[in-house]
Amino acid sequence: MATLDQLHDRLTQGQFARIEDCYQTCLDALDFGLFEQILAVIIPLTDGERAQDKLAWQIRGLALRGLQDSAGAHQAFACAARLAPRDKLIAHSLARSAFEAGYPAVELFGEARALAPSDAGILLGEAAAMLAQGQGAEACRALAETLEANPGWFEGHKAYARISAMALPEADRQASLRSALVKYPQDPSLWHCLIEAAMQADDYALAHQFVGEARTAIGETPELERAEAICRNETGDPAGAMALFQRLAPPANAAALAHVLRCLIRLGRFDEASARADQSFPGDQDLALWPYRALIWRAAGDPRWHWLEGDERLIGSYDLTGSLGSLDDLADVLRAIHTGTGQPIDQSVRGGTQTDGNLLARAEPEIRRLRAAVLEAVRAHVAQLPDPVAGHPTLLARRDPVRIQGAWSVRLLSQGFHVDHVHPQGWLSSAFYAALPEGEQGIARQGKAQHGWLTFGECLSLLPDFPAFRTIEPKRGHLALFPSTLWHGTRPFDAGERMTVALDIERPRQ
C-alpha cells in the first residue's frame, strides 16, 4: 500500500499509464482523505467520452461524500446508478447520500434492499432514513422483525435501542435483546450486549440487574465481574467496585483503565490514580485517558494540568451572525429536523432531543452557510493556538486539513441541560447557539448560577464539589470552540427553548 505522500504525488502529477492505474490510485487515496486531489483527477474523467464510465462517477461521488458535499455526491451516484441500475453498492451509495443530504431516502433504501436483501448496512440506513422522515415506530417494527429472524445481529440490536429511545421513549429499548435471550438464554454475547445497552443508557442499576440474571444463565465470568464493578462504581459503591477491580486482571486497554480511574477519583485516591493514569496504550487509545488525567492533575495540584488545559487560547468564542443570514430561518430548519420525541441514549442530552446523522452534511442553504461560517471560525481558532507540543492531545504538529467529523443539533426545553462529558474521538469540539430563551442577549445570569452557561473542567458525577475553571455565556449566533478531550457540560435553565448545533473536528493525521 502506498503512503499518503506517494498517493498525493501520483494524483498531483496526474500521469497514469492506464486508466485502471488512475482509478486504483483514487480508491487508495480515499482512505487517506485526499478528496480534493482525487476530484482534480476524476472530474475530467466524467466529462466527454468517459462520462459513461460508472466507476468514474462512483469515485467522484465517494470523494464528494468525503468532503461532506452530500448534494454533489448524490448527483454523482445518480449518474452512476443510471449507468449501472443493478449495482447494489451504487444503489446503497445513492440512498446513503440522499439521507445525508436531508432528502427523502426511504424509497431509495428500499430499492437498494431489493438488490441486497441481507446487507446489514442497507437495513441500518433504511431504519435511520425512516426515523428522519418521522417513521421511527415503523423503523423499530422493521428492525424487530429482522432481529426475530436474526437474533445474533448485534448492530441491529444497538440500532433498535437507539432508534426506539428517540422515537418511542416509553418503549422497552432492550425488547429485541430480551426476545433473543428467550430463544438463546445461554449465549454470552447476547447477555453482554444486553448489559452494554443498559450501560449506554446510563441505567447502571438495570445493568447490575442484568449482570445477576446473566450469572444465573451462564455462570460467573471475568467479563461479568468487571461489569459488576463498573455498575457498583456508577451506582454509589466505589469501595465495593474497587475491591472487585483489584481481583481482576490489570486493564488491557484504555477504556478498561478509565473505569478504574473513575473509581479512584470518587474515592479521592489521587496519588494512586495519577500513577495509574500515567500508563500508556498504543494507537489513539490514550485519547480516552486525557480527560481523567486532567481531573486528577487539577484536583491534586499537579502542574501538568496547566500544560494540558491551562492555556486560555485553547478555548474561544466567535460571533458568526454576520455570515449566516436569518437566525430565525436557521432555527426553523433545525426544528424541522428534530423528528424524534425522546432523548438519545449514550449522549449528554437531558430534557431534550438530538438529531441523527451528520447535520452539516445536509443540503439546506441555511445549513451550508452555517457550515462555511463554522469552518472559517475553526481555521481562525487553529491559527491562534499555541505552537505544537510533543505528546499534547490538542497542540498537534500537523493541523490540516480542517474537516468536520460529525455534527448534530440539540433542542433543550425548560430545565434541559447537558451532563458533563467529552468527545475523545475528535480534535476540537463546539457549541453554536441558534436559539435561546432570552433571544440574542443570551441566557440571563441569575445570581451565581449562570443558568444555561457552558462549563469547562467540571465532572459533577465524579467530583460534585469541584468547580469549573471557565464558563461561557451562551449568545445567539456565537460559536464556542474547545479541545474535544476537555470536560464540558451546561447548567439547566428555567424556561423556554435552547437550540444548538454541536460538532467535532477530525483529528488530522500526524
C-alpha positions as CSV (number, residue, x, y, z in Angstrom):
1,M,0.0,0.0,0.0
2,A,1.4,3.4,-1.0
3,T,1.9,6.1,1.7
4,L,-0.1,9.3,1.9
5,D,2.8,11.3,0.4
6,Q,3.2,8.9,-2.5
7,L,-0.5,8.9,-3.3
8,H,-0.5,12.7,-3.1
9,D,2.4,12.9,-5.6
10,R,0.7,10.5,-8.0
11,L,-2.5,12.4,-8.0
12,T,-1.0,15.9,-8.3
13,Q,1.3,14.8,-11.1
14,G,-1.7,13.2,-12.8
15,Q,0.3,10.9,-15.2
16,F,-1.0,7.4,-15.4
17,A,-0.1,4.7,-18.0
18,R,-3.5,3.1,-17.8
19,I,-6.9,4.4,-16.7
20,E,-7.1,1.4,-14.3
21,D,-4.0,2.7,-12.5
22,C,-5.7,6.1,-12.1
23,Y,-8.8,4.6,-10.6
24,Q,-6.9,2.4,-8.2
25,T,-4.8,5.3,-7.0
26,C,-8.0,7.3,-6.4
27,L,-9.6,4.4,-4.5
28,D,-6.4,4.0,-2.3
29,A,-6.3,7.8,-1.7
30,L,-9.9,7.8,-0.3
31,D,-8.6,6.1,2.8
32,F,-6.1,9.0,3.3
33,G,-8.7,11.7,2.9
34,L,-7.1,13.1,-0.3
35,F,-10.5,14.1,-1.6
36,E,-9.6,17.4,-3.3
37,Q,-6.7,15.8,-5.2
38,I,-9.0,12.9,-6.3
39,L,-11.6,15.3,-7.6
40,A,-9.0,17.2,-9.6
41,V,-8.1,14.0,-11.4
42,I,-11.6,12.4,-11.6
43,I,-13.8,15.3,-12.7
44,P,-12.3,15.5,-16.2
45,L,-13.0,11.7,-16.5
46,T,-16.7,12.3,-16.0
47,D,-16.8,14.6,-19.0
48,G,-16.7,13.7,-22.7
49,E,-16.2,10.1,-23.7
50,R,-15.5,9.0,-20.1
51,A,-18.9,10.3,-18.9
52,Q,-20.3,6.8,-19.5
53,D,-17.9,5.1,-17.0
54,K,-19.8,4.2,-13.8
55,L,-16.6,3.8,-11.8
56,A,-15.5,7.4,-12.5
57,W,-18.9,8.6,-11.3
58,Q,-18.7,6.3,-8.3
59,I,-15.3,7.6,-7.3
60,R,-16.4,11.2,-7.8
61,G,-19.4,10.5,-5.5
62,L,-17.1,9.0,-2.9
63,A,-14.7,12.0,-2.9
64,L,-17.6,14.5,-2.7
65,R,-19.1,12.5,0.2
66,G,-15.7,12.6,1.9
67,L,-15.9,16.4,1.7
68,Q,-19.5,16.2,3.0
69,D,-20.9,17.7,-0.2
70,S,-23.9,15.4,0.0
71,A,-25.9,17.1,-2.7
72,G,-23.0,16.8,-5.1
73,A,-22.3,13.2,-4.1
74,H,-25.9,12.3,-4.6
75,Q,-25.8,13.7,-8.2
76,A,-22.7,11.7,-8.9
77,F,-24.2,8.5,-7.6
78,A,-27.4,9.2,-9.6
79,C,-25.3,9.3,-12.7
80,A,-23.5,6.0,-11.7
81,A,-26.9,4.4,-11.0
82,R,-28.2,5.3,-14.4
83,L,-25.2,3.5,-15.9
84,A,-25.4,0.5,-13.6
85,P,-29.0,0.2,-12.2
86,R,-28.4,-3.3,-10.8
87,D,-25.2,-2.4,-8.9
88,K,-26.1,-2.9,-5.2
89,L,-23.1,-0.8,-3.9
90,I,-24.0,2.1,-6.1
91,A,-27.7,1.8,-5.1
92,H,-26.7,1.9,-1.5
93,S,-24.4,4.9,-2.0
94,L,-27.3,6.7,-3.8
95,A,-29.6,6.1,-0.9
96,R,-27.0,7.0,1.7
97,S,-26.1,10.2,0.0
98,A,-29.8,11.2,-0.2
99,F,-30.1,10.6,3.5
100,E,-27.0,12.6,4.3
101,A,-28.2,15.5,2.2
102,G,-31.5,15.6,4.0
103,Y,-33.5,14.3,1.0
104,P,-36.3,11.6,1.3
105,A,-34.3,8.4,1.2
106,V,-36.6,5.6,2.5
107,E,-37.7,4.6,-1.0
108,L,-34.1,4.6,-2.3
109,F,-33.0,2.3,0.6
110,G,-35.9,0.0,-0.3
111,E,-34.6,-0.2,-3.9
112,A,-31.1,-1.0,-2.6
113,R,-32.5,-3.6,-0.2
114,A,-34.3,-5.3,-3.1
115,L,-30.8,-5.7,-4.7
116,A,-29.1,-6.9,-1.5
117,P,-31.8,-8.1,1.0
118,S,-29.3,-9.3,3.6
119,D,-26.9,-6.3,3.6
120,A,-26.8,-5.1,7.2
121,G,-25.6,-1.6,6.2
122,I,-28.6,-1.1,4.0
123,L,-31.0,-2.3,6.7
124,L,-29.5,0.1,9.2
125,G,-29.5,3.0,6.7
126,E,-33.2,2.4,5.9
127,A,-34.1,2.5,9.6
128,A,-32.2,5.8,10.1
129,A,-34.0,7.2,7.0
130,M,-37.3,6.2,8.4
131,L,-36.6,7.9,11.7
132,A,-35.6,11.1,9.8
133,Q,-38.9,11.0,7.9
134,G,-41.0,10.7,11.0
135,Q,-41.4,6.9,10.7
136,G,-39.5,5.9,13.8
137,A,-42.1,3.5,15.1
138,E,-42.2,1.7,11.7
139,A,-38.3,1.6,11.8
140,C,-38.5,-0.2,15.2
141,R,-41.0,-2.7,13.9
142,A,-38.9,-3.4,10.8
143,L,-35.8,-3.9,12.9
144,A,-37.7,-6.1,15.4
145,E,-38.9,-8.4,12.6
146,T,-35.4,-8.7,11.2
147,L,-33.9,-9.4,14.6
148,E,-36.5,-12.0,15.3
149,A,-35.1,-14.0,12.4
150,N,-31.5,-13.0,13.1
151,P,-31.1,-12.7,16.9
152,G,-27.3,-12.6,16.6
153,W,-27.2,-9.3,14.7
154,F,-25.7,-7.2,17.4
155,E,-25.5,-4.0,15.4
156,G,-29.3,-4.4,14.8
157,H,-30.0,-4.6,18.5
158,K,-28.0,-1.5,19.1
159,A,-29.9,0.3,16.3
160,Y,-33.2,-0.8,17.8
161,A,-32.2,0.6,21.2
162,R,-31.0,3.9,19.7
163,I,-34.0,4.5,17.5
164,S,-36.6,3.4,20.0
165,A,-35.1,5.8,22.6
166,M,-35.6,8.7,20.2
167,A,-38.9,7.6,18.5
168,L,-40.7,5.7,21.3
169,P,-39.3,7.0,24.6
170,E,-41.8,4.9,26.7
171,A,-40.9,1.6,24.9
172,D,-38.6,-1.1,26.2
173,R,-35.3,-0.3,24.5
174,Q,-34.0,-3.8,25.3
175,A,-37.0,-5.6,23.9
176,S,-35.2,-7.1,20.9
177,L,-32.4,-8.5,23.1
178,R,-34.9,-9.9,25.7
179,S,-36.7,-11.7,22.9
180,A,-33.4,-13.1,21.6
181,L,-32.4,-14.4,25.0
182,V,-35.7,-16.2,25.3
183,K,-34.5,-18.3,22.4
184,Y,-30.8,-18.4,23.4
185,P,-30.6,-18.0,27.1
186,Q,-27.1,-19.3,27.4
187,D,-25.5,-17.1,24.7
188,P,-22.8,-15.0,26.5
189,S,-22.6,-12.5,23.6
190,L,-26.3,-11.6,23.9
191,W,-26.0,-11.2,27.7
192,H,-23.0,-8.9,27.3
193,C,-24.9,-6.9,24.6
194,L,-27.9,-6.5,26.9
195,I,-25.7,-5.3,29.8
196,E,-23.9,-2.9,27.5
197,A,-27.2,-1.5,26.2
198,A,-28.3,-0.6,29.7
199,M,-24.9,1.0,30.5
200,Q,-25.1,3.1,27.4
201,A,-28.4,4.4,28.5
202,D,-26.8,5.3,31.9
203,D,-29.1,2.9,33.6
204,Y,-26.5,1.1,35.7
205,A,-29.0,-0.2,38.2
206,L,-30.7,-2.1,35.4
207,A,-27.3,-3.2,34.1
208,H,-26.5,-4.5,37.5
209,Q,-29.7,-6.5,37.5
210,F,-28.8,-7.9,34.1
211,V,-25.4,-9.0,35.5
212,G,-27.2,-11.1,38.1
213,E,-29.5,-12.6,35.6
214,A,-26.6,-13.4,33.3
215,R,-24.7,-15.2,36.1
216,T,-27.8,-17.4,36.7
217,A,-27.9,-18.3,33.0
218,I,-24.2,-18.7,32.0
219,G,-22.3,-18.7,35.3
220,E,-19.5,-16.4,36.6
221,T,-17.0,-14.9,34.1
222,P,-14.4,-12.2,34.4
223,E,-16.4,-10.1,32.0
224,L,-19.5,-10.2,34.3
225,E,-17.3,-9.4,37.3
226,R,-15.9,-6.4,35.6
227,A,-19.4,-5.3,34.6
228,E,-20.5,-5.6,38.2
229,A,-17.5,-3.5,39.3
230,I,-18.5,-0.8,36.8
231,C,-22.1,-0.8,37.9
232,R,-21.2,-0.6,41.6
233,N,-19.0,2.3,40.9
234,E,-21.7,4.2,38.9
235,T,-24.4,3.5,41.5
236,G,-22.7,4.8,44.6
237,D,-20.5,2.0,45.8
238,P,-16.9,2.9,44.7
239,A,-15.3,1.0,47.6
240,G,-17.1,-2.2,46.6
241,A,-16.2,-1.6,43.0
242,M,-12.5,-1.1,43.8
243,A,-12.5,-4.5,45.7
244,L,-13.8,-6.1,42.5
245,F,-11.4,-4.3,40.2
246,Q,-8.4,-5.4,42.4
247,R,-9.4,-9.1,42.0
248,L,-9.5,-8.8,38.2
249,A,-6.6,-8.9,35.7
250,P,-5.0,-5.5,35.0
251,P,-6.9,-3.4,32.4
252,A,-5.8,-4.5,28.9
253,N,-6.9,-1.2,27.2
254,A,-7.5,2.4,27.9
255,A,-11.3,2.1,28.1
256,A,-11.0,-0.5,30.9
257,L,-8.4,1.6,32.8
258,A,-10.8,4.6,32.5
259,H,-13.3,2.8,34.7
260,V,-10.7,2.1,37.3
261,L,-9.7,5.8,37.3
262,R,-13.3,6.8,37.7
263,C,-13.4,4.6,40.8
264,L,-10.2,6.0,42.3
265,I,-11.3,9.6,41.6
266,R,-14.5,9.0,43.5
267,L,-12.5,7.5,46.4
268,G,-10.2,10.6,46.4
269,R,-7.1,8.4,45.9
270,F,-5.5,10.8,43.6
271,D,-1.9,9.7,44.1
272,E,-2.8,6.2,43.1
273,A,-5.0,7.5,40.3
274,S,-2.1,9.6,39.0
275,A,0.3,6.7,38.9
276,R,-2.3,4.5,37.1
277,A,-3.2,7.3,34.6
278,D,0.5,7.5,33.5
279,Q,0.1,4.2,31.8
280,S,0.1,4.5,28.0
281,F,-1.6,2.4,25.3
282,P,-0.8,2.1,21.6
283,G,-2.6,4.0,18.8
284,D,-5.2,6.5,19.7
285,Q,-6.3,4.7,22.9
286,D,-4.8,7.3,25.1
287,L,-7.4,9.9,24.0
288,A,-9.8,8.2,26.4
289,L,-7.4,8.8,29.3
290,W,-6.7,12.5,28.9
291,P,-10.0,13.7,30.4
292,Y,-9.2,11.7,33.6
293,R,-5.6,12.8,33.7
294,A,-6.9,16.4,33.6
295,L,-9.3,15.9,36.5
296,I,-6.6,14.0,38.6
297,W,-3.9,16.5,37.9
298,R,-6.1,19.6,38.6
299,A,-7.5,18.1,41.8
300,A,-4.1,17.1,43.1
301,G,-2.5,20.4,42.2
302,D,-0.2,18.7,39.6
303,P,1.4,21.4,37.3
304,R,0.9,19.1,34.4
305,W,-2.7,20.3,34.3
306,H,-1.5,23.7,33.2
307,W,0.5,22.1,30.4
308,L,-2.6,20.2,29.3
309,E,-5.5,22.7,29.7
310,G,-4.3,25.9,31.3
311,D,-3.6,28.0,28.2
312,E,-6.6,30.3,27.6
313,R,-6.1,30.1,23.8
314,L,-7.4,26.5,23.8
315,I,-11.0,27.8,24.3
316,G,-12.5,30.5,22.1
317,S,-15.8,32.2,21.3
318,Y,-16.7,33.5,17.8
319,D,-19.5,35.7,16.5
320,L,-20.9,34.2,13.3
321,T,-24.0,36.4,12.9
322,G,-22.6,38.4,10.0
323,S,-22.2,35.2,7.9
324,L,-25.5,33.4,8.5
325,G,-28.4,35.4,7.2
326,S,-31.6,35.0,9.3
327,L,-31.0,33.1,12.5
328,D,-34.8,32.6,12.8
329,D,-34.8,30.8,9.4
330,L,-31.9,28.6,10.5
331,A,-33.7,27.8,13.8
332,D,-36.8,26.8,11.8
333,V,-34.8,24.5,9.6
334,L,-33.3,22.8,12.7
335,R,-36.6,22.4,14.4
336,A,-38.0,20.6,11.4
337,I,-35.1,18.1,11.6
338,H,-35.9,17.2,15.2
339,T,-38.3,14.4,14.4
340,G,-37.6,12.4,17.5
341,T,-39.5,12.9,20.7
342,G,-37.1,11.2,23.2
343,Q,-33.6,11.9,24.3
344,P,-30.9,9.7,22.7
345,I,-29.0,7.1,24.6
346,D,-25.3,7.3,25.1
347,Q,-25.4,11.0,24.8
348,S,-25.2,14.0,27.2
349,V,-28.7,15.4,26.5
350,R,-31.1,15.6,29.4
351,G,-34.5,17.1,28.8
352,G,-34.4,17.4,25.0
353,T,-33.9,15.8,21.6
354,Q,-30.9,15.4,19.3
355,T,-30.8,15.0,15.5
356,D,-29.4,11.9,13.9
357,G,-26.8,11.8,11.2
358,N,-24.2,14.4,10.2
359,L,-26.1,17.6,10.3
360,L,-23.6,19.8,8.5
361,A,-23.5,17.4,5.5
362,R,-27.1,18.4,4.7
363,A,-28.0,20.4,1.6
364,E,-30.3,23.1,3.0
365,P,-28.8,26.5,2.2
366,E,-29.1,27.7,5.8
367,I,-27.0,24.8,6.9
368,R,-24.5,25.1,4.1
369,R,-24.0,28.8,5.2
370,L,-23.6,27.6,8.8
371,R,-21.1,25.0,7.8
372,A,-19.0,27.5,5.8
373,A,-19.0,30.0,8.7
374,V,-18.1,27.3,11.2
375,L,-15.1,26.1,9.2
376,E,-13.9,29.7,8.8
377,A,-14.1,30.2,12.6
378,V,-12.3,26.9,13.2
379,R,-9.5,27.8,10.9
380,A,-9.1,31.1,12.7
381,H,-9.1,29.3,16.1
382,V,-6.5,26.8,14.9
383,A,-4.3,29.6,13.6
384,Q,-4.1,31.2,17.1
385,L,-3.4,28.0,19.0
386,P,0.0,27.7,20.7
387,D,2.8,26.1,18.9
388,P,2.9,22.3,18.6
389,V,3.9,20.4,21.8
390,A,5.1,16.8,21.6
391,G,2.6,14.4,23.3
392,H,-0.1,17.0,23.7
393,P,-3.6,15.8,22.6
394,T,-4.6,19.2,21.1
395,L,-1.4,21.0,20.1
396,L,-0.6,18.8,17.2
397,A,2.2,19.2,14.7
398,R,0.1,18.8,11.6
399,R,-3.2,20.8,11.8
400,D,-4.5,20.4,8.2
401,P,-6.9,19.6,6.7
402,V,-9.7,21.1,8.9
403,R,-12.6,18.7,8.4
404,I,-15.9,18.1,10.3
405,Q,-16.1,14.6,11.8
406,G,-19.7,14.8,12.8
407,A,-22.3,17.4,13.7
408,W,-25.8,17.3,15.3
409,S,-28.4,19.7,16.7
410,V,-29.7,19.6,20.3
411,R,-33.1,21.1,21.3
412,L,-33.5,21.6,25.0
413,L,-36.6,22.7,26.8
414,S,-37.2,24.0,30.3
415,Q,-34.7,22.6,32.8
416,G,-32.8,20.9,30.0
417,F,-29.0,20.6,30.2
418,H,-26.0,18.5,29.1
419,V,-24.3,16.3,31.7
420,D,-20.5,16.7,31.8
421,H,-18.9,14.8,29.0
422,V,-16.0,14.7,26.5
423,H,-15.6,13.8,22.8
424,P,-12.3,11.9,22.8
425,Q,-12.5,10.8,19.2
426,G,-12.4,14.4,18.0
427,W,-9.7,17.1,18.0
428,L,-11.8,20.2,18.6
429,S,-15.5,20.4,19.5
430,S,-18.0,23.2,19.5
431,A,-21.4,24.6,20.5
432,F,-23.2,27.0,18.2
433,Y,-26.3,28.8,19.6
434,A,-29.2,29.1,17.2
435,A,-32.0,29.9,19.6
436,L,-32.0,30.9,23.3
437,P,-34.8,31.6,25.8
438,E,-33.6,35.2,26.2
439,G,-33.1,35.9,22.5
440,E,-30.0,37.5,21.1
441,Q,-28.8,38.7,24.5
442,G,-28.2,35.1,25.7
443,I,-29.4,33.4,28.8
444,A,-29.5,36.0,31.6
445,R,-27.2,35.5,34.6
446,Q,-29.3,34.6,37.6
447,G,-27.3,35.1,40.7
448,K,-24.2,33.0,40.6
449,A,-26.0,30.0,38.9
450,Q,-25.2,31.1,35.4
451,H,-28.3,29.3,34.1
452,G,-27.7,27.7,30.7
453,W,-24.0,28.5,30.6
454,L,-21.3,26.3,29.1
455,T,-18.9,25.0,31.7
456,F,-15.4,23.6,31.4
457,G,-13.5,21.4,33.8
458,E,-16.5,20.2,35.8
459,C,-17.4,16.5,36.1
460,L,-20.1,16.5,38.7
461,S,-20.7,12.8,38.6
462,L,-17.1,12.2,39.8
463,L,-16.3,15.3,41.8
464,P,-19.5,17.0,42.7
465,D,-17.8,19.9,44.6
466,F,-15.1,20.5,42.1
467,P,-15.8,23.8,40.2
468,A,-15.4,24.7,36.6
469,F,-12.3,26.6,35.7
470,R,-14.0,28.5,33.0
471,T,-17.6,29.2,31.8
472,I,-19.0,30.8,28.6
473,E,-22.3,32.7,28.4
474,P,-24.5,31.5,25.5
475,K,-25.1,34.2,22.9
476,R,-27.3,33.7,19.9
477,G,-25.2,33.4,16.7
478,H,-22.0,32.7,18.6
479,L,-19.8,29.6,18.4
480,A,-17.7,28.2,21.3
481,L,-14.6,26.1,20.4
482,F,-12.6,23.9,22.7
483,P,-10.5,20.7,22.9
484,S,-12.5,17.6,22.4
485,T,-10.9,15.9,25.5
486,L,-11.9,18.8,27.8
487,W,-14.8,18.1,30.2
488,H,-17.8,20.3,29.4
489,G,-21.5,20.5,30.1
490,T,-24.3,23.0,30.6
491,R,-26.3,24.2,33.5
492,P,-30.1,23.9,33.4
493,F,-32.2,27.0,32.5
494,D,-35.6,27.8,33.8
495,A,-37.9,28.0,30.8
496,G,-38.0,28.3,27.0
497,E,-36.1,26.7,24.2
498,R,-32.4,26.3,23.7
499,M,-31.3,25.2,20.2
500,T,-27.7,24.5,19.5
501,V,-25.5,22.8,16.8
502,A,-22.5,20.8,18.1
503,L,-19.7,19.3,16.0
504,D,-16.4,17.6,16.2
505,I,-13.4,18.5,14.1
506,E,-11.5,15.5,12.8
507,R,-8.0,14.9,14.2
508,P,-5.6,15.5,11.3
509,R,-3.2,12.5,10.6
510,Q,0.2,13.0,12.1
